[in-house]
């Protein structure tokens, strides 16, 4: 039968005998009851396992110490010191406790024989204070270890929060998401109950909430002390109040009283000396008031947050600008037209965009070959990669090879540095070779090799460079005829013309002229008032041959919108050559209709009178002077042709 002796705490000097399994704790239901408030109701259990006694922690609040070490289970040996709360036991002591006359109370270590106990033969004495001091030292060690563990857990939690702040401020570029994440992490970091970021208005005259978060619930509204925010903005310094209810700076704040705010932290968001807003947190828990350490931490976080907010805004501005530019490029390069020929071009563009096949765009100067190349690029999977145009006519044949493939340093006179070519710059994108028909035979051969092998060497270099480039070529020449004349390589032609796209001249699709006129009018008008083209002026535009095609019609409309002072473009606002050729075209049109001469003369006379009236702005005397006829004659002809002024 095992014995247990209390050597410190309530019941000191008491003995207990243990034979079978037993429980020990503060509860009356325990086998061994201990009157110690620091002992749990059922603190530990003794278990007899085949004659060997074990002690096991029963889930106590303050834990179990055996020989000064925290443990959950221990095989007991003679002399083991067991501590539960502030009570210390000795298991199977090799001494007897006898009451002494003084208050010190000594433990008398007697012989183990029954005779020795009866006679009270003393073999040694042990000071109880030494045991108490040793036990207290072990308890202190356990307490410090527990505190260190708690501090380590808190430090780990803060480090995780700081990591989340750093990750958010370096990876999140969406401003609302960034602000919300910063507030969430700060609430977790400081164990606050509410948090918000208030942003300065554009004119700096006030603040508005950018993000609001609560620790234990959702919410988009928050009431905070205006005086706290104003002081932070004014002083550009962080504010800490450990007890807001007694802080003389904010005792007049109604929101603090109503919300029962106990502690507040607020720090400015400053980037590049510019006040961007404030970061605010508070708590109603008086057991979790903020400290100077929390203040320093919030100041660091607000510094990171301000820089991240500045970056997010710059990114947003750059993204918006890029979208505007992308939209402008798309408008600039839009293929305008409703004729069957243009619809066929658009269908081919859509089909070829889905592949990496080489396309050859043909057509007269000004028909929009580069627009077609751009449309193919923007509709393809390469749209986010570079579109590199090269005008083969603008570069001499001696420099074209270097321009396309690049050159090494020292490759020729003036090559003072390595220069990558257009093929390298267009890697994973699209290379547009305009006026390919002007390329010399040597460059044609090297281009053919690149198309077949997708590799090349720089001028003066030996290293093979591999690229992934989509080629779109364009020309205003008849390459088939050049091939038959030996001026263009036949094998290169077939490599380029995998998908041929022909753009017809504007004179062959006159139904697109009006559409283009209205498109360019809308684009180039100077104010919100829409501009229009007078009926007679539109007839001139429709009858003109447009040898410069779309480029020429754009030039004419842009010039008219700049020079015309009225919202309506009249015939006199058009270039003289267009007006003259327009009249000639009308006469030709009348002849093509097989009209008699008298009717042709009448139609021409009617047109001349209408234009003179338009030019004179409805003044009959001025119109008669322009036509070099008398006023009565003009009135008669106006009546004959039914022209109203």
C-alpha positions in Angstrom: 0.0 0.0 0.0 1.5 3.3 -1.1 1.6 6.4 1.1 1.3 10.1 0.2 2.3 12.9 2.5 1.5 16.6 2.2 4.6 18.7 2.9 3.4 22.1 1.8 0.0 23.8 1.6 -3.3 23.1 3.2 -3.3 19.9 5.3 0.5 19.9 5.7 1.6 16.9 7.7 -1.4 14.7 6.5 -0.9 11.2 5.2 -2.9 9.3 2.7 -2.7 5.6 1.8 -3.3 4.4 -1.8 -3.9 0.7 -2.7 -6.0 0.8 -5.8 -7.0 3.4 -8.4 -7.8 6.8 -6.9 -8.7 10.4 -7.7 -7.4 13.5 -6.2 -8.9 17.0 -6.3 -11.1 19.6 -4.6 -14.4 17.7 -5.1 -15.8 15.7 -2.2 -16.3 12.8 -4.6 -12.5 12.4 -5.0 -10.7 9.7 -3.1 -8.3 12.3 -1.8 -9.8 15.7 -1.2 -7.5 18.8 -1.2 -8.7 22.1 0.2 -6.8 24.3 -2.3 -8.6 26.8 -4.5 -5.9 26.4 -7.2 -6.7 22.6 -7.5 -9.3 21.5 -10.0 -12.4 19.6 -8.9 -10.8 16.4 -10.3 -7.2 17.3 -10.7 -5.4 14.0 -11.3 -5.8 10.2 -11.1 -3.7 7.4 -9.5 -3.7 4.2 -11.5 -2.4 0.8 -10.2 -1.1 -1.0 -13.3 0.0 -4.5 -12.3 1.4 -3.3 -9.0 3.1 -0.2 -10.5 1.5 3.2 -9.5 1.0 5.8 -12.2 -0.3 9.4 -11.9 -2.2 11.1 -14.7 -3.5 14.7 -15.2 -7.3 14.6 -15.4 -7.5 17.8 -17.5 -6.8 20.2 -14.7 -6.8 24.0 -15.1 -3.3 24.6 -13.7 -1.6 21.4 -14.7 0.4 18.8 -12.8 4.1 19.1 -11.7 6.2 16.1 -10.8 9.6 16.9 -9.5 9.2 20.4 -10.9 8.4 19.3 -14.4 5.0 19.7 -16.1 3.6 16.3 -17.2 0.4 14.6 -18.1 1.4 11.1 -16.9 4.2 9.8 -14.7 5.3 6.4 -13.3 5.7 7.2 -9.6 8.8 6.3 -7.6 9.6 6.7 -4.0 10.4 10.3 -3.0 8.7 11.9 -6.1 7.4 15.4 -5.3 3.9 16.0 -6.7 2.5 19.6 -6.9 -1.2 20.3 -7.4 -2.0 24.0 -7.2 -0.1 25.3 -4.2 -0.2 21.9 -2.4 3.0 19.7 -2.5 2.9 15.9 -1.8 5.7 13.4 -1.5 5.0 9.9 -2.8 6.3 7.0 -0.5 8.3 9.3 1.7 11.3 7.8 3.5 10.6 10.0 6.6 8.0 10.5 9.3 6.4 13.8 10.2 6.2 14.6 13.9 4.7 17.8 15.3 7.4 20.0 16.7 7.1 22.6 19.5 8.3 25.5 17.4 6.4 27.0 14.4 9.2 25.9 12.0 8.0 22.3 12.2 10.8 20.0 11.2 10.5 16.7 9.3 12.2 14.0 11.2 13.7 11.3 9.1 13.5 8.1 11.1 14.4 4.5 10.5 12.0 2.5 8.3 11.6 -0.2 10.9 8.5 -0.3 13.1 10.8 -0.3 16.1 12.5 2.9 14.9 9.1 4.6 14.4 7.9 3.6 17.9 11.1 4.6 19.7 11.3 7.8 17.7 14.9 7.1 16.9 16.1 10.0 14.7 18.6 9.2 12.0 18.5 12.6 10.3 16.7 15.9 10.1 15.5 17.8 7.0 14.5 21.5 7.0 10.9 21.8 5.6 11.7 25.3 4.3 14.4 23.9 2.0 11.7 21.6 0.4 9.3 24.6 0.2 11.9 26.8 -1.5 12.8 24.0 -4.0 9.1 23.4 -4.7 8.5 27.2 -5.2 11.5 27.4 -7.5 10.1 24.6 -9.6 6.7 26.3 -9.7 8.2 29.6 -10.7 10.1 27.8 -13.5 6.9 26.3 -14.7 5.1 29.7 -14.6 7.9 31.4 -16.6 7.9 28.6 -19.1 4.1 29.0 -19.5 4.5 32.8 -19.9 7.2 32.3 -22.5 5.0 29.9 -24.4 2.2 32.5 -24.3 4.5 35.3 -25.4 5.9 33.1 -28.2 2.4 32.4 -29.4 1.5 36.1 -29.3 4.7 37.0 -31.2 3.9 34.3 -33.8 0.4 35.7 -34.2 1.7 39.2 -34.7 4.4 38.0 -37.2 1.7 36.2 -39.2 -0.4 39.4 -39.2 2.5 41.5 -40.3 3.2 39.0 -43.1 -0.4 39.3 -44.2 -0.1 43.1 -44.2 3.1 42.9 -46.3 1.6 40.5 -48.7 -1.5 42.6 -49.2 0.5 45.8 -49.7 2.8 44.2 -52.2 0.4 42.1 -54.3 -3.1 43.7 -54.1 -3.5 46.5 -56.7 -7.3 46.9 -56.5 -7.8 49.9 -54.2 -11.1 48.8 -52.4 -9.8 45.2 -51.9 -6.4 46.6 -50.6 -8.1 49.0 -48.1 -10.4 46.3 -46.8 -7.6 43.8 -46.3 -5.4 46.3 -44.4 -8.2 47.0 -42.0 -9.0 43.3 -41.5 -5.4 42.4 -40.7 -4.9 45.4 -38.3 -8.1 44.4 -36.4 -6.7 40.9 -36.0 -3.2 42.1 -35.2 -4.3 44.5 -32.4 -7.4 42.5 -31.3 -9.5 45.6 -32.0 -13.3 45.4 -32.4 -13.7 48.0 -35.1 -11.5 49.5 -37.8 -11.7 51.8 -40.8 -9.6 53.7 -43.3 -10.8 57.2 -44.1 -9.6 58.8 -47.3 -9.0 62.5 -47.9 -11.2 64.1 -50.5 -9.6 65.4 -53.7 -9.6 68.9 -52.5 -8.3 67.9 -49.1 -11.2 69.5 -47.3 -12.6 66.4 -45.7 -12.6 62.6 -45.1 -14.8 59.8 -46.4 -14.7 56.1 -45.5 -12.8 53.9 -47.8 -13.2 50.6 -45.9 -15.0 49.7 -42.7 -14.7 46.3 -40.9 -15.9 44.8 -37.6 -14.3 41.9 -35.8 -17.4 39.8 -35.1 -19.9 41.1 -37.7 -20.4 42.7 -41.0 -21.0 46.4 -41.4 -20.4 49.2 -43.8 -21.2 52.1 -41.5 -19.2 53.4 -38.6 -19.5 56.3 -36.1 -16.1 57.6 -34.9 -14.9 60.7 -33.1 -14.5 63.6 -35.6 -12.1 65.3 -33.2 -9.7 62.2 -33.3 -9.6 62.2 -37.1 -9.2 66.0 -37.3 -6.3 66.0 -34.8 -4.5 63.2 -36.8 -4.9 65.0 -40.1 -3.9 68.4 -38.6 -0.8 67.2 -36.7 0.1 64.5 -39.2 0.9 62.3 -36.2 -0.6 59.1 -34.7 -2.9 59.3 -31.7 -3.2 56.8 -28.8 -5.7 57.0 -26.0 -5.6 54.2 -23.5 -8.8 55.2 -21.8 -10.9 57.4 -24.1 -13.5 58.1 -21.3 -11.0 59.9 -19.2 -8.8 61.4 -21.9 -9.2 65.2 -21.6 -8.5 65.6 -25.4 -11.7 63.7 -26.3 -14.0 64.0 -23.3 -16.4 66.2 -25.3 -16.8 63.5 -28.0 -20.3 62.3 -28.1 -19.6 59.3 -30.3 -17.0 57.9 -27.9 -19.5 58.1 -25.0 -22.4 56.6 -27.0 -20.3 53.7 -28.5 -18.6 53.2 -25.1 -15.2 53.2 -26.8 -12.5 52.4 -24.3 -9.3 52.7 -26.3 -8.4 54.2 -29.7 -5.5 54.1 -32.2 -5.4 56.4 -35.2 -2.5 56.9 -37.6 -2.1 59.1 -40.8 -1.6 57.6 -44.2 1.2 59.7 -45.7 3.0 59.0 -49.0 5.5 61.4 -50.5 4.6 64.0 -48.0 1.0 63.9 -49.2 -1.8 63.2 -46.7 -3.9 60.4 -48.2 -6.1 59.5 -45.2 -6.1 57.9 -41.8 -6.1 54.3 -40.4 -8.4 54.0 -37.3 -9.1 51.1 -34.8 -10.8 51.1 -31.4 -12.1 48.6 -28.7 -14.7 48.6 -26.0 -12.9 45.9 -24.1 -11.2 47.5 -21.1 -9.0 44.4 -20.7 -7.5 45.0 -24.1 -6.5 48.7 -24.1 -3.9 49.6 -26.7 -0.3 50.3 -25.7 2.7 52.3 -27.0 3.9 49.1 -28.6 0.6 48.8 -30.5 0.9 52.5 -31.5 4.4 51.9 -33.0 3.1 48.9 -34.8 0.2 50.8 -36.3 2.4 53.6 -37.5 4.6 51.1 -39.4 1.5 49.5 -40.9 0.1 52.9 -41.9 3.4 53.7 -43.6 3.2 50.5 -45.6 -0.4 51.0 -46.4 0.1 54.6 -47.7 2.8 53.5 -50.1 0.6 50.5 -51.3 -2.4 52.9 -51.7 -0.3 55.2 -53.8 0.9 52.3 -56.0 -2.7 51.0 -56.3 -3.9 54.4 -57.5 -1.0 54.8 -60.0 -1.7 51.3 -61.3 -5.4 52.1 -61.6 -4.6 55.3 -63.5 -2.2 53.5 -65.8 -4.8 50.8 -66.4 -7.5 53.3 -67.2 -5.1 55.2 -69.5 -4.1 51.9 -71.2 -7.8 51.1 -71.7 -8.4 54.6 -73.2 -5.4 54.2 -75.5 -6.5 50.7 -76.5 -10.0 51.9 -77.3 -8.5 54.8 -79.3 -6.2 52.4 -81.3 -9.2 50.2 -82.0 -11.2 53.2 -83.2 -8.2 54.4 -85.2 -7.7 51.0 -86.8 -11.4 50.2 -87.2 -12.4 48.9 -90.7 -15.4 51.1 -91.7 -17.8 50.0 -94.4 -21.0 48.2 -95.2 -20.4 47.1 -98.8 -20.2 43.4 -99.7 -16.5 43.8 -100.4 -15.7 45.1 -96.9 -17.9 42.4 -95.3 -15.9 39.8 -97.1 -12.7 41.3 -95.8 -14.0 41.3 -92.3 -15.0 37.6 -92.6 -11.5 36.8 -93.7 -10.0 38.8 -90.9 -12.1 36.8 -88.4 -11.0 33.5 -89.9 -7.3 34.2 -90.2 -7.1 35.6 -86.7 -7.8 32.2 -85.1 -4.6 30.8 -86.7 -0.9 31.7 -87.0 -1.1 31.5 -90.8 0.8 34.2 -92.8 -1.5 36.7 -94.5 -0.8 38.9 -97.5 -3.0 42.1 -97.7 -3.1 43.8 -101.1 -4.7 47.0 -102.3 -4.0 50.5 -103.5 -2.3 53.1 -101.4 -4.7 54.5 -98.7 -7.2 51.6 -98.7 -6.3 50.6 -95.1 -4.0 47.7 -95.3 -2.3 48.4 -92.0 -5.8 48.6 -90.4 -6.5 45.1 -91.6 -3.2 43.9 -90.2 -4.1 45.6 -86.8 -7.5 44.0 -86.9 -6.0 40.5 -87.3 -3.6 41.1 -84.5 -6.3 42.5 -82.1 -8.6 39.5 -82.8 -5.8 36.9 -82.3 -4.4 35.3 -79.2 -1.3 37.5 -79.6 -3.3 40.7 -78.9 -1.5 41.3 -75.6 1.9 41.0 -77.3 3.7 43.6 -79.5 2.5 44.7 -83.0 5.6 45.8 -84.8 5.2 47.6 -88.2 8.0 47.9 -90.7 7.8 50.1 -93.8 10.1 48.4 -96.3 10.1 51.5 -98.6 11.3 53.8 -95.8 14.5 51.9 -95.2 17.3 51.6 -97.7 18.1 48.0 -98.9 21.5 48.2 -97.2 19.9 48.8 -93.8 16.7 46.7 -94.1 18.4 43.5 -93.2 19.9 45.0 -90.0 16.5 46.6 -89.2 14.7 43.3 -89.5 17.3 40.9 -87.9 19.4 43.2 -85.8 23.2 43.4 -85.7 26.1 42.6 -83.4 28.4 45.3 -82.1 31.1 46.1 -84.6 29.2 44.3 -87.5 29.8 47.4 -89.7 30.9 51.0 -89.5 28.7 52.8 -87.0 27.5 49.6 -85.2 28.8 50.7 -81.8 26.4 48.5 -79.9 24.3 45.4 -80.2 20.9 46.1 -81.6 18.0 43.6 -81.6 15.9 43.5 -84.8 12.2 43.8 -85.4 11.8 40.0 -85.3 13.2 39.9 -81.8 11.0 42.8 -80.7 7.9 41.1 -82.1 8.6 37.8 -80.4 5.3 36.1 -79.5 3.5 39.0 -81.3 2.9 40.2 -84.9 5.3 41.6 -87.4 3.7 43.7 -90.1 5.9 44.1 -93.3 4.3 46.9 -95.3 5.2 47.3 -99.0 6.9 43.9 -99.1 7.2 44.3 -102.9 10.1 46.8 -102.4 12.3 44.3 -100.5 15.6 43.5 -102.2 16.4 39.9 -103.3 19.0 39.2 -100.5 16.7 40.2 -97.7 13.9 38.2 -99.5 16.1 35.0 -99.2 16.8 35.5 -95.5 13.1 36.3 -94.8 12.2 33.0 -96.5 14.6 31.1 -94.3 13.0 32.7 -91.2 9.5 31.8 -92.3 10.5 28.2 -92.9 12.8 27.6 -89.9 11.7 30.4 -87.4 15.4 31.1 -86.7 17.9 33.7 -87.9 21.2 35.3 -87.0 21.9 39.0 -86.5 24.1 40.8 -89.0 27.7 40.0 -88.0 26.6 37.3 -85.7 26.8 33.5 -85.6 24.3 32.6 -82.9 21.0 31.2 -84.0 18.0 33.1 -82.5 14.6 31.4 -82.4 11.4 33.5 -82.4 7.7 32.9 -82.4 6.3 35.6 -84.7 3.2 35.9 -86.8 3.9 37.6 -90.2 1.4 39.8 -92.0 2.7 41.4 -95.2 1.1 44.1 -97.4 1.8 45.6 -100.8 0.2 47.9 -103.4 2.0 46.0 -106.2 1.0 43.0 -108.2 3.3 40.4 -106.8 2.2 37.7 -109.2 3.3 39.8 -112.1 6.6 40.6 -110.3 7.1 36.9 -109.8 6.6 36.2 -113.5 9.1 39.0 -114.3 11.7 37.6 -111.8 11.5 40.6 -109.5 10.1 38.7 -106.6 10.9 35.2 -105.3 8.2 32.7 -106.2 8.8 30.6 -103.1 8.6 33.6 -100.8 5.4 34.7 -102.5 3.7 31.4 -101.7 4.9 31.5 -98.1 3.4 35.0 -97.7 0.2 34.5 -99.5 -1.2 31.7 -97.5 -4.3 33.8 -96.8 -4.6 36.6 -99.4 -6.9 39.5 -98.5 -7.6 42.2 -101.1 -8.9 45.6 -100.3 -10.9 47.2 -103.2 -10.4 50.9 -103.9 -13.0 53.3 -102.6 -14.3 54.1 -106.2 -15.4 50.4 -106.4 -17.4 50.5 -103.2 -19.1 53.9 -103.3 -21.8 52.9 -100.9 -19.1 53.1 -98.2 -18.3 56.8 -98.9 -21.2 58.1 -96.9 -20.5 55.8 -94.0 -16.9 57.0 -94.0 -17.9 60.6 -94.2 -20.2 60.3 -91.1 -17.6 58.3 -89.2 -14.9 60.9 -89.7 -17.3 63.8 -89.0 -18.1 62.3 -85.6 -14.5 61.7 -84.9 -13.1 65.1 -85.8 -16.0 67.4 -84.8 -14.7 70.2 -82.5 -17.5 70.5 -80.0 -20.6 68.7 -78.8 -22.7 70.1 -81.6 -22.9 67.4 -84.3 -21.7 68.5 -87.8 -23.5 67.6 -91.0 -22.8 67.6 -94.7 -25.1 69.5 -97.0 -26.9 67.5 -99.6 -25.1 69.1 -102.5 -21.7 68.7 -100.8 -22.5 65.0 -100.2 -23.3 64.6 -103.9 -19.8 66.0 -104.7 -18.2 63.6 -102.3 -20.1 60.6 -103.6 -19.2 61.4 -107.2 -15.5 62.0 -106.6 -13.1 59.2 -107.6 -11.0 59.2 -104.4 -7.6 58.2 -105.9 -6.2 58.4 -102.3 -9.0 56.1 -101.0 -9.8 56.2 -97.3 -6.7 58.2 -96.4 -7.8 61.0 -98.7 -11.4 61.1 -97.5 -10.2 61.3 -93.9 -7.9 64.2 -94.9 -10.8 66.1 -96.6 -13.3 65.7 -93.7 -10.7 66.6 -91.1 -9.8 69.7 -92.9 -13.4 70.7 -93.5 -14.2 70.3 -89.7 -11.3 72.6 -88.9 -12.0 75.3 -91.4 -15.7 75.3 -91.5 -17.3 77.8 -89.1 -20.8 76.4 -89.5 -22.2 73.1 -88.3 -23.0 72.2 -91.9 -20.3 71.5 -94.5 -21.2 73.1 -97.8 -19.7 72.7 -101.3 -17.5 75.7 -100.8 -15.9 74.1 -97.8 -14.5 71.3 -99.9 -11.2 71.4 -101.8 -11.6 72.9 -105.4 -10.2 69.8 -107.1 -12.9 67.6 -105.5 -15.7 70.1 -106.6 -14.3 70.3 -110.1 -13.9 66.6 -110.6 -17.3 66.1 -108.9 -19.0 68.1 -111.6 -17.2 66.2 -114.3 -18.2 62.9 -112.7 -21.9 64.1 -112.6 -21.8 64.9 -116.3 -20.2 61.5 -117.1 -22.9 59.9 -114.9 -25.7 61.7 -117.0 -24.1 60.5 -120.3 -23.8 56.9 -118.9 -27.6 57.0 -118.4 -28.1 57.8 -122.1 -29.9 61.1 -121.3 -30.5 63.6 -124.2 -28.2 66.6 -124.4 -31.0 69.1 -123.5 -31.7 67.1 -120.3 -28.0 66.9 -119.4 -27.7 70.7 -119.9 -30.7 71.3 -117.7 -29.4 69.0 -114.9 -26.0 70.7 -115.0 -27.6 74.2 -115.0 -29.8 73.2 -112.0 -26.7 71.9 -110.1 -24.8 75.1 -110.9 -27.6 77.3 -109.6 -28.0 75.2 -106.4 -24.3 75.6 -105.7 -24.3 79.3 -106.3 -27.2 79.8 -103.9 -25.4 77.7 -101.3 -22.2 79.6 -101.7 -24.0 83.0 -101.4 -25.8 81.7 -98.4 -29.2 82.3 -100.0 -28.5 85.9 -101.3 -30.0 86.0 -104.8 -28.0 89.1 -105.9 -24.7 87.4 -104.9 -25.8 84.2 -106.6 -26.6 86.1 -109.8 -23.2 87.7 -109.7 -21.5 84.3 -109.3 -23.5 82.9 -112.2 -23.0 86.2 -114.2 -26.7 86.5 -115.0 -29.3 89.1 -114.1 -31.4 88.9 -111.0 -34.7 88.5 -113.0 -33.1 85.7 -115.1 -32.1 83.9 -111.8 -35.6 84.3 -110.4 -37.1 82.8 -113.6 -34.7 79.8 -113.5 -35.4 79.2 -109.8 -39.1 79.1 -110.6 -38.5 76.8 -113.6 -36.4 74.3 -111.6 -38.5 74.5 -108.4 -35.6 75.6 -106.3 -36.6 77.3 -103.1 -34.4 79.9 -101.4 
